[in-house]
């Protein structure tokens, strides 16, 4: 099997397994929707207030939903032995890891991207900021998956690694949160957002190149 076929085979396998575990797949999406919809009940239903905090609410909720879904990235493969088979594969482990991260984003990040505009309208975000919100999440959600994969790989061998995973990943998520929420907030105010989007795009490209390498190395250490 060629490397490209192996790449798409891993994605197809993970998508099929995710479809069979639809309840687990829906958990991050439901969490995202609940967090955003509960905020008006907590802070009040004033339109101006909700509009001003909508970018932060959506970005924080998306970050937490992504963090909630990270545990499933390698855990199941580690428990059933599939991860060891992947390590023994003749194909480059970094490419297989990138395939699993891609499948993870398709299952968790893409649904967040699709539902976010509806929640933004619910919070009163201006129409002028919706396109920026979509573009921001399109850059930020795969970046969260790439960064989170490193933390998951380091803790996959631990029986209760959820807390350690959060401590490892959350500080690395903070820059993504800052630039993503700043871009949407500036777009809502009619200000240019090119700088924030360029920084997010640069961070994504850098993570695409660098993240699979430490993830693959951490998986080897965790399994051994």
C-alpha positions in Angstrom: 0.0 0.0 0.0 1.3 3.4 -1.0 1.7 6.2 1.6 -1.2 8.2 0.2 -3.5 5.1 0.3 -2.4 4.4 3.9 -3.1 8.1 4.8 -6.7 7.9 3.5 -7.2 4.4 4.9 -6.5 5.7 8.4 -8.9 8.6 7.9 -11.6 6.2 6.6 -11.1 3.8 9.5 -11.3 6.6 12.1 -14.4 8.1 10.5 -16.1 4.7 10.4 -15.3 4.1 14.1 -16.6 7.5 15.0 -19.8 6.9 13.1 -20.3 3.7 15.1 -19.8 5.7 18.3 -22.1 8.5 17.4 -22.9 9.3 21.1 -19.2 10.1 21.8 -19.0 12.1 18.6 -21.9 14.3 19.5 -20.6 15.0 23.1 -18.3 17.9 22.1 -20.9 19.4 19.8 -23.6 19.3 22.5 -21.2 20.7 25.0 -20.4 23.6 22.7 -24.1 24.4 22.1 -25.0 24.1 25.8 -22.1 26.4 26.9 -23.0 29.1 24.4 -26.8 28.9 25.0 -26.4 29.0 28.8 -24.4 32.2 28.8 -27.5 34.5 28.2 -29.1 32.9 31.3 -26.1 33.7 33.4 -25.2 37.2 32.3 -28.6 38.5 31.2 -30.3 38.8 27.9 -29.2 42.4 27.1 -28.5 42.5 23.3 -25.6 44.9 23.6 -23.9 42.9 26.3 -24.3 39.6 24.5 -23.0 41.1 21.2 -19.9 42.5 23.0 -19.0 39.2 24.6 -20.1 36.9 21.8 -16.7 36.4 20.2 -15.1 35.4 23.6 -18.0 33.1 24.4 -17.8 31.2 21.1 -14.0 31.0 21.1 -13.8 29.8 24.7 -16.6 27.2 24.1 -15.0 25.9 21.0 -11.7 25.6 22.8 -13.2 23.6 25.7 -15.2 21.4 23.3 -12.0 20.6 21.4 -10.2 19.8 24.7 -13.1 17.6 25.7 -12.7 15.5 22.5 -8.9 15.1 22.7 -9.0 12.0 24.9 -10.5 9.9 22.1 -7.7 10.7 19.6 -5.3 7.9 20.5 -6.9 6.3 23.6 -9.0 3.7 21.9 -6.2 2.7 19.6 -3.9 2.3 22.6 -6.4 0.1 24.5 -7.2 -2.3 21.6 -3.6 -2.6 20.3 -4.1 -0.7 17.1 -1.6 1.9 18.1 1.2 -0.7 18.3 0.3 -1.9 14.8 0.6 1.6 13.6 4.0 2.0 15.2 5.1 -1.2 13.4 3.8 -0.1 10.1 6.4 0.4 7.3 4.9 3.8 6.5 6.1 7.0 8.1 4.5 7.4 11.6 4.3 11.2 11.2 2.0 10.8 8.1 -0.2 8.3 9.9 -0.4 10.6 12.9 -1.4 13.5 10.6 -4.1 11.3 9.2 -5.5 10.6 12.6 -5.5 14.3 13.5 -7.3 15.0 10.2 -10.0 12.5 11.0 -10.3 13.9 14.5 -10.8 17.4 13.1 -13.4 16.1 10.6 -15.3 14.5 13.5 -15.1 17.3 16.1 -13.8 20.5 14.6 -15.9 20.6 11.4 -19.2 20.2 13.2 -18.2 23.1 15.5 -17.4 25.2 12.5 -20.8 24.5 10.9 -22.9 25.2 14.0 -21.0 28.3 15.2 -22.7 30.8 12.8 -26.1 29.8 14.1 -25.0 30.3 17.7 -23.4 33.6 16.7 -26.7 34.9 15.3 -28.3 33.7 18.6 -25.9 35.9 20.5 -26.5 38.9 18.2 -23.2 38.9 16.5 -23.3 41.3 13.5 -23.6 39.8 10.0 -20.4 41.5 9.1 -18.5 39.4 11.6 -19.9 36.0 10.6 -17.5 35.4 7.7 -14.6 36.3 9.9 -15.9 33.9 12.6 -16.1 31.1 10.1 -12.6 31.8 8.7 -11.2 32.1 12.2 -12.6 28.8 13.3 -11.4 27.2 10.1 -7.9 28.2 11.1 -8.2 27.7 14.8 -9.9 24.3 15.1 -7.4 22.3 13.2 -4.7 24.1 15.1 -6.3 23.0 18.4 -6.3 19.4 17.2 -2.6 19.6 16.1 -1.5 21.1 19.4 -3.7 18.8 21.4 -2.3 15.7 19.7 1.1 16.3 21.3 -0.5 16.3 24.8 -2.6 13.3 24.1 0.4 11.3 22.8 2.4 12.2 26.0 -0.5 11.1 28.3 -2.0 8.2 26.4 -0.2 5.6 28.5 -1.5 7.1 31.8 -4.6 5.6 33.4 -5.9 9.0 34.4 -4.2 11.5 32.1 -7.2 13.8 31.6 -6.0 16.4 34.2 -2.4 16.3 33.1 -3.6 16.6 29.5 -5.5 19.8 30.4 -2.4 21.3 32.2 -0.2 20.5 29.2 -2.5 21.8 26.5 -4.4 24.7 27.9 -1.3 27.1 28.1 -0.6 26.3 24.4 -4.2 27.0 23.5 -4.2 30.6 25.0 -2.5 32.3 22.0 -5.0 30.7 19.7 -7.9 31.9 21.9 -6.5 35.4 22.0 -6.0 35.9 18.3 -9.2 34.1 17.3 -11.5 36.1 19.7 -9.6 39.4 18.8 -10.3 38.8 15.1 -14.0 38.3 15.6 -14.3 41.2 18.0 -12.5 43.6 15.6 -14.6 42.3 12.7 -17.8 43.1 14.7 -16.5 46.6 15.3 -15.7 47.1 11.6 -12.0 47.1 12.1 -9.4 45.2 9.9 -8.5 41.7 10.9 -5.8 40.8 8.5 -3.1 40.7 11.1 -4.9 38.3 13.4 -5.9 36.0 10.5 -2.3 36.0 9.2 -0.9 35.1 12.6 -3.5 32.2 12.9 -2.6 31.0 9.4 1.1 31.1 10.2 0.6 29.2 13.5 -1.5 26.6 11.6 1.2 26.1 8.9 3.9 25.8 11.6 1.8 23.3 13.5 1.2 21.2 10.4 4.9 20.9 9.8 6.1 20.5 13.4 3.3 18.9 15.4 3.4 15.4 13.9 7.1 15.0 14.8 6.8 15.3 18.6 3.5 13.5 18.5 5.0 10.5 16.8 8.0 10.5 19.2 5.7 10.8 22.2 3.6 7.9 21.0 6.7 5.7 20.7 7.7 6.6 24.3 4.2 6.0 25.6 3.8 2.6 24.0 7.3 1.4 25.0 
